[in-house]
Every structure is written in structure tokens, then in C-alpha cells.
Amino acid sequence: MALQLGDTAPDFEAQTTEGPITFHDWIGDSWAVLFSHPKDFTPVCTTELGYMARIKPEFDKRGVKIIGLSVDPTDQHERWADDIEETQGTRPNYPIIGDSDYNVAKLYGMLPADVEGDVAARTATHNQTVRNVFVIAPDKTVKLILVYPMSTGRNFDEVLRVIDSLQLTAKHKVSTPAQWQQGDDVIVSGSVSDEEAKELFGDFKAPKPYIRVVPQPQ
């Protein structure tokens, strides 16, 4: 079964470029982003890993740990990191999982359960479905799943925007509208009555009874 929003993120043990981890222990009480790659030394993924290293301070500010994954061993990841630093100007400053046994890719529904054999014999095209972003909450539930084709680089600024929304809506009874950015107005959750909304937020604008707009709670 494919992972769905609200499912518990599968726990696993793995080798990474920063040593062995047990995933849930590694997350601890933080939020986490796991982003996966079909193969080392692929051009689009090279730009993505470099960009994530550049904006890691933005994840740090939000209490979010980031971890990459590629379907190759960690010693190869280290050689790839040299290329990433040379071409992108930043070296990965977060762990990258070695998934040469396909364990994590299978656990997270990115590869079929029957995939086996020498990882070196598989091309990026064989692993093209290993192009996901998972945002995981401190309670270890999956809050966001994005799946990208190999030809399209991922927008990690959008991942930050979604994390801002997830963290805000986890604390307050609100939702965020289309194109929302930090500081914009928000929408009162549908489960909140008008009376409770006034107690929580004061006066609100209601262009329709089911659309109640308030300033972003601080």
C-alpha cells in the first residue's frame, strides 16, 4: 500500500553519509523532510542537493531536519558531494541515506516490493519513481507527499511555504488559502463555530458563511 497523508512514516535503520541512523530516533522531537533521488551523478538531482544545502538555515529556523536519499551506497554519495560542491557552490550539509538494498524506497512505496539485484546495474530511469518529498511531523506522521518527474527540479521554497502552513495550522484553528505566504490572512477552520471564532480571533470577515477570514495568528 502506498503511503498516505496521516500515516505513520515507516521507521528504518540505514547507513548515511553522517553514519548509521534509526530514522524515528534521528527525527526526535523535530519536523523532518526526506527527499529522494533515483541515482547519484544525475544532473537535476545535483542542483537540488546543492540548493538544499544553501537554504538549510531556513529549515533550521523552523526546527526541521533534512535528509536525502539516493539508490546508491554512501561511499558513492561522498564522491557525488564533491561534484555538487564544485558545480553548485555548496556541499551537502545534511545526511544522505545509502539505499543500495532498496529498503527505504520500498518501505515508502517508491519502488515495487519485488525489485532486487545489483544497484549498479540499474539506471536512473529504472528508479525514476524515487523522486519524492516527504514532510514528517514530530509525531512521525506524514504531512506532505510530493512526487516529481526526473526532468523537473523540485521547488524547495514551496516545501518551506507548506511547512510554515503546517506548523501554523498545527497550533491554531485555521487553514491557509491559495498562494498564502507567511503573514497573509488565513481562514478559520470549518470545525470552529462563529461564536468560538469570535472568542479566538475577534471580528472576522465573511464573504460567505463558510469563508471566514482573519489575520494570521502570532
C-alpha positions as CSV (number, residue, x, y, z in Angstrom):
1,M,0.0,0.0,0.0
2,A,1.3,3.5,-0.9
3,L,1.8,5.9,2.0
4,Q,-1.0,8.4,2.5
5,L,-1.2,11.6,4.5
6,G,-1.7,10.9,8.2
7,D,0.1,7.5,8.0
8,T,3.0,6.9,10.3
9,A,6.2,7.3,8.4
10,P,8.0,3.9,8.3
11,D,10.9,3.6,10.7
12,F,14.1,2.1,9.4
13,E,17.8,1.7,10.1
14,A,20.2,2.9,7.4
15,Q,23.8,4.0,6.7
16,T,24.1,7.7,5.8
17,T,27.0,10.0,4.9
18,E,27.0,11.0,8.5
19,G,26.9,7.5,10.0
20,P,24.2,5.0,10.8
21,I,20.7,6.2,11.9
22,T,17.4,4.8,13.2
23,F,15.0,7.1,11.4
24,H,12.5,7.9,14.2
25,D,15.3,8.4,16.7
26,W,17.0,10.7,14.3
27,I,13.9,12.8,13.9
28,G,13.4,13.0,17.6
29,D,11.0,15.9,18.5
30,S,11.7,17.8,15.3
31,W,9.9,18.0,12.0
32,A,11.7,16.3,9.1
33,V,12.0,16.4,5.3
34,L,13.1,13.2,3.5
35,F,13.8,13.8,-0.2
36,S,14.8,11.0,-2.5
37,H,16.8,10.6,-5.7
38,P,16.9,7.8,-8.3
39,K,20.7,7.7,-8.8
40,D,23.9,9.5,-7.9
41,F,25.6,11.7,-10.5
42,T,22.3,12.8,-12.1
43,P,22.1,16.4,-13.3
44,V,18.7,17.6,-11.9
45,C,19.4,16.0,-8.5
46,T,22.8,17.6,-8.3
47,T,21.2,21.0,-8.5
48,E,18.6,20.0,-5.9
49,L,21.1,18.7,-3.3
50,G,23.2,21.9,-3.7
51,Y,20.1,24.1,-3.3
52,M,19.0,22.3,-0.2
53,A,22.5,22.8,1.3
54,R,22.2,26.5,0.6
55,I,18.8,27.0,2.2
56,K,19.4,24.6,5.1
57,P,19.4,27.6,7.6
58,E,15.8,28.2,6.7
59,F,14.9,24.7,7.7
60,D,16.9,25.0,10.9
61,K,15.0,28.2,11.8
62,R,11.8,26.2,11.6
63,G,13.1,23.2,13.7
64,V,13.1,21.0,10.6
65,K,15.8,18.3,9.9
66,I,16.5,17.4,6.3
67,I,17.8,14.2,5.0
68,G,18.4,13.0,1.4
69,L,18.3,9.5,-0.1
70,S,19.7,8.0,-3.2
71,V,19.6,4.5,-4.5
72,D,23.4,4.1,-4.3
73,P,25.9,3.4,-1.5
74,T,27.2,6.1,0.8
75,D,30.8,6.0,-0.5
76,Q,29.4,7.0,-3.9
77,H,27.4,9.8,-2.3
78,E,30.7,11.2,-0.9
79,R,32.2,11.3,-4.4
80,W,29.0,12.9,-5.7
81,A,29.2,15.5,-2.9
82,D,32.5,16.7,-4.5
83,D,30.7,17.4,-7.8
84,I,27.8,19.1,-6.0
85,E,30.2,21.4,-4.2
86,E,32.1,22.1,-7.4
87,T,29.1,22.8,-9.6
88,Q,26.6,24.3,-7.2
89,G,28.9,26.1,-4.8
90,T,27.6,24.3,-1.7
91,R,28.3,20.8,-0.3
92,P,25.5,18.8,1.3
93,N,25.5,19.7,5.0
94,Y,22.9,17.1,5.9
95,P,22.9,13.3,5.8
96,I,22.2,11.3,2.6
97,I,20.9,7.8,3.0
98,G,22.6,5.0,1.1
99,D,19.7,2.8,-0.1
100,S,21.5,0.3,-2.3
101,D,19.4,-2.5,-0.9
102,Y,16.2,-0.6,-1.9
103,N,14.8,-1.0,1.7
104,V,13.7,2.6,2.2
105,A,12.5,3.1,-1.3
106,K,10.2,0.0,-0.9
107,L,9.1,1.0,2.6
108,Y,8.0,4.4,1.3
109,G,6.3,3.0,-1.8
110,M,8.7,4.5,-4.3
111,L,9.8,1.1,-5.8
112,P,7.9,-2.1,-6.1
113,A,8.4,-4.7,-3.4
114,D,9.9,-7.2,-5.9
115,V,12.8,-5.0,-7.0
116,E,16.2,-6.7,-6.3
117,G,19.6,-7.2,-7.7
118,D,22.8,-5.2,-8.1
119,V,22.1,-1.5,-7.7
120,A,24.9,-0.7,-10.2
121,A,23.0,-2.5,-12.9
122,R,20.0,-0.1,-12.5
123,T,19.9,3.3,-14.3
124,A,18.2,6.4,-13.1
125,T,15.3,5.5,-15.4
126,H,14.8,2.2,-13.6
127,N,14.5,4.2,-10.4
128,Q,12.6,7.2,-11.8
129,T,9.8,6.9,-9.2
130,V,12.3,7.6,-6.4
131,R,11.7,11.4,-6.7
132,N,9.6,12.1,-3.6
133,V,9.5,14.7,-0.9
134,F,8.0,13.6,2.5
135,V,7.3,16.1,5.3
136,I,7.1,14.3,8.6
137,A,5.7,15.8,11.8
138,P,7.3,15.3,15.3
139,D,4.6,12.6,16.0
140,K,6.1,10.8,13.0
141,T,3.0,11.1,10.8
142,V,3.3,12.1,7.1
143,K,2.0,15.6,6.4
144,L,3.0,16.1,2.8
145,I,3.9,13.9,-0.2
146,L,5.2,15.5,-3.4
147,V,6.3,13.4,-6.4
148,Y,8.3,14.9,-9.2
149,P,9.4,13.6,-12.7
150,M,13.1,13.3,-13.3
151,S,13.0,16.2,-15.8
152,T,11.7,18.8,-13.4
153,G,13.7,20.2,-10.5
154,R,11.9,20.5,-7.2
155,N,10.8,23.8,-5.7
156,F,12.1,23.6,-2.1
157,D,10.9,27.2,-1.4
158,E,7.4,25.7,-1.8
159,V,8.3,23.0,0.7
160,L,9.2,25.7,3.2
161,R,5.9,27.5,2.5
162,V,4.0,24.3,3.2
163,I,5.9,23.7,6.4
164,D,5.1,27.3,7.5
165,S,1.4,26.4,6.9
166,L,1.6,23.0,8.6
167,Q,3.3,24.5,11.7
168,L,0.8,27.4,11.9
169,T,-2.3,25.2,11.5
170,A,-1.0,22.7,14.0
171,K,-1.1,25.4,16.6
172,H,-4.2,27.4,15.6
173,K,-7.7,26.5,14.3
174,V,-7.1,28.0,10.9
175,S,-6.3,27.0,7.3
176,T,-4.2,28.8,4.7
177,P,-5.7,29.9,1.4
178,A,-4.3,29.6,-2.1
179,Q,-0.9,31.3,-2.6
180,W,-0.7,32.0,1.1
181,Q,2.6,33.4,2.4
182,Q,3.8,34.0,5.9
183,G,1.9,37.0,7.4
184,D,-1.0,36.8,5.0
185,D,-4.6,36.5,6.2
186,V,-5.9,33.0,7.0
187,I,-9.2,31.1,7.0
188,V,-11.0,30.0,10.2
189,S,-11.3,26.2,10.3
190,G,-14.7,24.8,9.4
191,S,-15.0,23.0,12.7
192,V,-15.0,26.3,14.6
193,S,-18.4,27.9,15.3
194,D,-18.9,31.7,14.7
195,E,-19.1,32.2,18.5
196,E,-15.8,30.3,19.1
197,A,-14.2,32.2,16.2
198,K,-15.0,35.5,17.8
199,E,-13.6,34.3,21.1
200,L,-10.4,33.1,19.4
201,F,-9.8,35.7,16.8
202,G,-12.2,38.7,17.4
203,D,-14.1,40.1,14.5
204,F,-13.7,38.3,11.1
205,K,-14.6,39.0,7.5
206,A,-17.1,36.5,6.0
207,P,-17.7,37.0,2.2
208,K,-19.6,33.7,2.5
209,P,-20.8,32.0,5.7
210,Y,-18.2,29.2,5.1
211,I,-15.3,31.6,4.3
212,R,-14.3,33.4,7.5
213,V,-11.1,35.4,7.1
214,V,-8.9,36.6,10.0
215,P,-5.3,38.0,10.3
216,Q,-2.7,35.3,10.8
217,P,-2.4,34.4,14.5
218,Q,1.0,35.2,16.0
